[in-house]
Amino acid sequence: MRSLLYIVAVILIIGWAIGTFAYAAGGLIHILLVIAVIALILGFLRRDTVV
């Protein structure tokens, strides 16, 4: 499950980077970055709590 979160986060960051340079979706691109950061934080938190 952790690897899935990392894959989603990487895909969202790549989408954010492409969208930032393309200026296609406006403010929605920044939502992708926020979701990616949240996914990474959740991944780190779940990794720390699981022994």
N, CA, C and O of each residue as an XYZ file, in Angstrom:
204
protein
N       0.826     -1.194      0.000
C       0.000      0.000      0.000
C       0.873      1.262      0.000
O       0.515      2.272     -0.604
N       2.025      1.191      0.685
C       2.902      2.359      0.724
C       3.445      2.682     -0.658
O       3.529      3.849     -1.040
N       3.813      1.653     -1.405
C       4.368      1.907     -2.729
C       3.316      2.538     -3.648
O       3.658      3.331     -4.526
N       2.067      2.197     -3.453
C       1.006      2.796     -4.250
C       0.905      4.294     -3.970
O       0.715      5.087     -4.892
N       1.033      4.681     -2.699
C       0.996      6.096     -2.362
C       2.152      6.843     -3.016
O       1.970      7.957     -3.505
N       3.328      6.245     -3.029
C       4.480      6.886     -3.644
C       4.303      7.006     -5.154
O       4.673      8.020     -5.746
N       3.747      5.989     -5.769
C       3.505      6.031     -7.212
C       2.511      7.136     -7.550
O       2.713      7.888     -8.504
N       1.442      7.233     -6.771
C       0.448      8.286     -6.997
C       1.078      9.654     -6.792
O       0.823     10.575     -7.568
N       1.894      9.797     -5.760
C       2.538     11.079     -5.488
C       3.464     11.472     -6.633
O       3.472     12.630     -7.049
N       4.231     10.542     -7.140
C       5.150     10.843     -8.243
C       4.374     11.228     -9.499
O       4.748     12.169    -10.199
N       3.310     10.513     -9.780
C       2.493     10.832    -10.955
C       1.891     12.228    -10.829
O       1.851     12.983    -11.801
N       1.422     12.568     -9.623
C       0.831     13.887     -9.423
C       1.878     14.994     -9.529
O       1.594     16.062    -10.070
N       3.067     14.753     -9.025
C       4.130     15.756     -9.125
C       4.538     15.955    -10.583
O       4.765     17.083    -11.021
N       4.629     14.864    -11.325
C       4.956     14.979    -12.749
C       3.852     15.736    -13.485
O       4.135     16.592    -14.323
N       2.611     15.425    -13.174
C       1.493     16.144    -13.786
C       1.510     17.618    -13.437
O       1.204     18.464    -14.278
N       1.870     17.934    -12.184
C       1.972     19.330    -11.767
C       3.077     20.045    -12.541
O       2.891     21.173    -12.998
N       4.220     19.391    -12.685
C       5.343     20.005    -13.393
C       4.997     20.264    -14.860
O       5.302     21.328    -15.399
N       4.367     19.293    -15.493
C       3.970     19.463    -16.898
C       2.929     20.568    -17.026
O       3.006     21.401    -17.930
N       1.974     20.573    -16.137
C       0.919     21.584    -16.184
C       1.420     22.983    -15.901
O       0.913     23.955    -16.460
N       2.421     23.091    -15.027
C       2.976     24.403    -14.725
C       3.634     25.000    -15.958
O       3.506     26.197    -16.216
N       4.334     24.173    -16.715
C       4.997     24.681    -17.913
C       4.019     24.878    -19.060
O       4.270     25.704    -19.938
N       2.938     24.160    -19.079
C       1.987     24.267    -20.185
C       0.918     25.329    -19.942
O       0.306     25.802    -20.900
N       0.677     25.712    -18.705
C      -0.361     26.687    -18.345
C      -1.739     26.289    -18.872
O      -2.541     27.145    -19.242
N      -2.003     24.994    -18.901
C      -3.251     24.529    -19.505
C      -4.422     24.546    -18.535
O      -5.534     24.901    -18.928
N      -4.204     24.174    -17.283
C      -5.324     23.997    -16.363
C      -5.413     25.075    -15.294
O      -6.288     25.001    -14.431
N      -4.559     26.051    -15.320
C      -4.643     27.158    -14.368
C      -4.408     26.717    -12.934
O      -3.410     26.058    -12.641
N      -5.319     27.074    -12.039
C      -5.168     26.803    -10.614
C      -5.334     25.342    -10.232
O      -4.917     24.940     -9.146
N      -5.929     24.548    -11.093
C      -6.124     23.134    -10.772
C      -4.804     22.378    -10.681
O      -4.724     21.347    -10.014
N      -3.777     22.880    -11.341
C      -2.483     22.221    -11.318
C      -1.912     22.233     -9.898
O      -1.274     21.266     -9.481
N      -2.133     23.295     -9.173
C      -1.588     23.386     -7.828
C      -2.270     22.415     -6.868
O      -1.685     22.001     -5.867
N      -3.500     22.061     -7.181
C      -4.198     21.054     -6.374
C      -3.485     19.715     -6.494
O      -3.411     18.969     -5.518
N      -2.960     19.399     -7.673
C      -2.198     18.160     -7.845
C      -0.978     18.136     -6.930
O      -0.661     17.102     -6.341
N      -0.303     19.258     -6.811
C       0.868     19.330     -5.938
C       0.471     19.130     -4.484
O       1.154     18.414     -3.752
N      -0.603     19.738     -4.061
C      -1.068     19.594     -2.683
C      -1.437     18.145     -2.392
O      -1.094     17.627     -1.329
N      -2.123     17.487     -3.304
C      -2.499     16.086     -3.120
C      -1.260     15.200     -3.070
O      -1.206     14.253     -2.284
N      -0.271     15.498     -3.898
C       0.965     14.715     -3.891
C       1.697     14.865     -2.574
O       2.202     13.880     -2.037
N       1.764     16.067     -2.046
C       2.436     16.295     -0.760
C       1.694     15.579      0.356
O       2.325     14.983      1.229
N       0.386     15.625      0.347
C      -0.405     14.929      1.360
C      -0.171     13.421      1.273
O      -0.051     12.754      2.301
N      -0.107     12.883      0.063
C       0.142     11.447     -0.099
C       1.515     11.067      0.436
O       1.668     10.018      1.063
N       2.510     11.906      0.196
C       3.852     11.623      0.723
C       3.873     11.685      2.244
O       4.486     10.834      2.888
N       3.216     12.673      2.821
C       3.168     12.793      4.276
C       2.461     11.592      4.885
O       2.921     11.044      5.886
N       1.356     11.183      4.295
C       0.648      9.998      4.794
C       1.516      8.756      4.698
O       1.493      7.905      5.587
N       2.279      8.652      3.623
C       3.186      7.518      3.467
C       4.245      7.489      4.545
O       4.542      6.429      5.097
N       4.823      8.645      4.854
C       5.833      8.711      5.901
C       5.239      8.410      7.268
O       5.853      7.706      8.069
N       4.050      8.937      7.540
C       3.410      8.704      8.835
C       3.045      7.239      9.021
O       3.239      6.681     10.101
N       2.529      6.628      7.999
C       2.143      5.214      8.098
C       3.380      4.333      8.195
O       3.343      3.298      8.861
N       4.461      4.714      7.556
C       5.700      3.940      7.642
C       6.282      4.015      9.044
O       6.817      3.026      9.544
N       6.185      5.174      9.687
C       6.729      5.333     11.034
C       5.909      4.585     12.073
O       6.465      4.110     13.064
N       4.595      4.467     11.870
C       3.761      3.817     12.877
C       3.754      2.304     12.733
O       3.520      1.595     13.712
N       4.005      1.797     11.538
C       4.014      0.345     11.325
C       5.412     -0.186     11.627
O       6.407      0.299     11.088
N       5.467     -1.188     12.496
C       6.772     -1.736     12.881
C       7.074     -2.961     12.066
O       8.128     -3.572     12.237
